[in-house]
């Protein structure tokens, strides 16, 4: 949870989010080990969805345009 995109990853089940501690790392690895292959595949697909929904250049440009419009109208 020490990267700025953890909320998006967690919201769309695109990965496992835990605190940046030894305990968090152990918990994350244990969760990954317990996932079925099907869940791991779905998580991989969701990770791609996170990228497409939030982090492509097009999405960043849309968010920037929206932010600029908000400032202009404020």
C-alpha positions as CSV (number, residue, x, y, z in Angstrom):
1,X,0.0,0.0,0.0
2,X,3.0,2.3,-0.5
3,X,2.4,3.0,-4.2
4,X,0.0,5.7,-5.3
5,X,-2.1,3.3,-7.3
6,X,-2.9,0.8,-4.6
7,X,-6.5,2.0,-4.2
8,X,-7.3,1.4,-7.9
9,X,-5.6,-2.0,-7.8
10,X,-7.6,-3.0,-4.7
11,X,-10.9,-1.6,-6.0
12,X,-10.7,-3.7,-9.2
13,X,-9.1,-6.8,-7.6
14,X,-6.1,-6.3,-9.9
15,X,-3.6,-7.4,-7.2
16,X,-3.1,-8.0,-3.5
17,X,-2.6,-5.0,-1.3
18,X,-1.0,-5.2,2.1
19,X,1.0,-2.9,4.4
20,X,4.7,-2.3,3.5
21,X,6.0,-4.4,6.4
22,X,7.4,-7.8,6.8
23,X,4.0,-9.0,8.1
24,X,2.3,-7.5,5.1
25,X,4.7,-9.1,2.7
26,X,4.2,-12.5,4.3
27,X,0.4,-12.0,4.3
28,X,0.5,-11.1,0.6
29,X,2.6,-14.1,-0.3
30,X,0.3,-16.4,1.7
31,X,-2.8,-14.9,0.0
32,X,-1.2,-15.4,-3.4
33,X,-0.3,-19.0,-2.6
34,X,-3.9,-19.8,-1.5
35,X,-5.5,-18.4,-4.7
36,X,-6.8,-20.8,-7.2
37,X,-5.3,-20.7,-10.7
38,X,-8.7,-19.4,-11.9
39,X,-8.5,-16.5,-9.4
40,X,-4.9,-15.8,-10.4
41,X,-6.0,-15.6,-14.0
42,X,-8.9,-13.3,-13.2
43,X,-6.6,-11.1,-11.1
44,X,-4.2,-10.8,-14.1
45,X,-7.2,-9.8,-16.3
46,X,-8.3,-7.3,-13.7
47,X,-4.7,-5.8,-13.5
48,X,-5.0,-5.1,-17.2
49,X,-8.4,-3.6,-16.6
50,X,-6.9,-1.3,-13.9
51,X,-4.3,-0.1,-16.4
52,X,-6.9,0.5,-19.2
53,X,-9.3,2.3,-16.8
54,X,-6.9,4.5,-15.0
55,X,-3.4,4.7,-16.5
56,X,-3.4,4.9,-20.3
57,X,-2.3,8.2,-21.8
58,X,-5.9,8.7,-22.9
59,X,-7.3,8.2,-19.4
60,X,-4.7,10.5,-18.0
61,X,-5.5,13.2,-20.6
62,X,-9.3,12.9,-19.8
63,X,-8.6,13.3,-16.0
64,X,-6.3,16.3,-16.7
65,X,-9.0,17.9,-19.0
66,X,-11.6,17.3,-16.3
67,X,-9.4,18.8,-13.6
68,X,-8.7,21.9,-15.8
69,X,-12.4,22.4,-16.5
70,X,-13.1,22.2,-12.8
71,X,-10.5,24.8,-12.0
72,X,-11.7,27.1,-14.7
73,X,-15.3,26.9,-13.4
74,X,-14.4,27.3,-9.8
